[in-house]
Amino acid sequence: MDIANLVDGGAPLLGEPLPIELGNTAYAARGRPLDGLLSREHLAAWLRDTRPRLALPLADTDITGVAEDDLATARHLRDAIRSLAAAAVDQRQADRDAVAVLNRTAGRTPRWRELRTDPEPHTVVCTDGRPVAAVLAELAEDAVTLFTGPMHHELRACQGPGCRLFFVRDNPRRAWCSAGCGNRARAARHYARTQRSA
């Protein structure tokens, strides 16, 4: 994991599907487990940094208004996504509690698309709930699609030393979440070979 890609909350952003990005807010730096969602400010920073990729628009006031309930929901959703990703990677049965959290979060806040015609025809995603809660519901729904679609076969856990991140493999040879983890893994293998030959 490249430390240079950390957001204010401490969570790495690697350009993965947003549910995986949320799952990756539980990560490691130098082999030490870290949590990028320790506070409402961390969640607000993560939402601010992922805002361009969200279907539902978030205003600055929505992001600064992150509630404790939003943080608790995000952390439960994150843990469920990590559990489901690990099950997909290991090709084992998904944990029922994780599935229940995902489904409950996906159905928590209604969202719909509306047509706008000015200045050009376009779609706007709307909600009658709190915007941050609606975004978390959107992420849960995206996770349902991820874990039931063709991408779930390409989910991988990074093989970098001490890394805890997941990624969607876009190349058959890809084994790491980032070039930094790949470099560390190659360096560790080289070190192990030189120690054996010495």
QUIFEN-V365820 format. One record per pair of residues at least 24 apart in sequence whose C-alpha atoms are under 6 Angstrom apart, sorted by sequence separation. I is the first residue (numbers start at 1). J is the second residue. If there is no record, write none. Layout:
i,j
I,J
I,J
This chain:
i,j
161,185
11,36
109,134
160,185
10,36
9,36
40,71
106,137
105,137
9,42
106,140
106,141
9,45
8,45
102,140
23,78
22,78
23,81
23,82
89,155
89,156
56,125
19,139
19,143
31,162
28,163
28,164
27,164
27,165
24,165
1,178
2,180
1,180
1,181
